[in-house]
Amino acid sequence: MNDTPHIEVRGLEVAYGTFVVLHDVSFQVQRGEVFVIMGASGCGKSSVLRHMIGLTETSKGEILVNGQSLVTASAQERDSMTSRFGVLFQAGALWSSMTLAENVALPLEHSTDLSPAEVAELVRLKLAWVGLKGFEDFYPAEVSGGMVKRAGLARAMALDPEILFFDEPSGGLDPVTARRLDELILQLRDSLGTTVVMVTHELASIFAVADNAIFLNAQTRTLTAWGSPCQLLKEAKDPAVREFLTRGEALGAATH
């Protein structure tokens, strides 16, 4: 067994110019777990995710993937590391001028030597896996928001990544559609062993899918809790964590 964390973040600082959003953020993500980055709006959740996938340059701190530094890696090494990532952005980020199939085909066409027939077959399989069989030739504007998210997930999975990153995957979805997306995420983890890192403030999703989670406190500007959501609900020392995890009707869901 490889005991090296799949991802390790050490002493990360998130800053815009001289304004520090977060400081001294450190945590580990283990292989095959669903890991949630949570906190109130504006706490820096998505900024941490952007550092983890290499979209934002890290000026202070360290990010290790399979024990290798993403921060000090050469451009070629970084490309090799990030090629094992799949990313689903908040709005799905599909090209509106392309069909769902064409969107999913993009990473396969750009990063593999597969023939057009092989690409088409893989695209059909990926879309079928997320419940979109028969919608290959539809454009994003012709399907629902939930279907756009699932198509975005199919595209993120196109190259069979080791790690999937999701930024607010349930944002803007109705509860039933959001629950189905959560179920897809768990299927990914269970059937493929994929490591999932997810940014969200949706409590139903946090308690449904997270093996572990961290809480980013916007007031103290750092990480103040780390553990399973149910454990944090009972044991977290930061009162902001309990307040966050007991909002509205989610408390009942958390105790089941």
Secondary structure, 3 states (H helix, E strand, C coil): CCCCCCEEEEEEEEEECCEEEEEEEEEEECCCCEEEEECCCCCCHHHHHHHHCCCCCCCCCEEEECCEECCCCCHHHHHHHHCCEEEECCCCCCCCCCCHHHHHHHHHHHHCCCCHHHHHHHHHHHHHHCCCCCCCCCCHHHCCHHHHHHHHHHHHCCCCCCEEEEECCCCCCCHHHHHHHHHHHHHHHHHHCCEEEEECCCHHHHHHHCCEEEEEECCCCEEEEEECHHHHHHHCCCHHHHHHHCCCCHHHHHCC
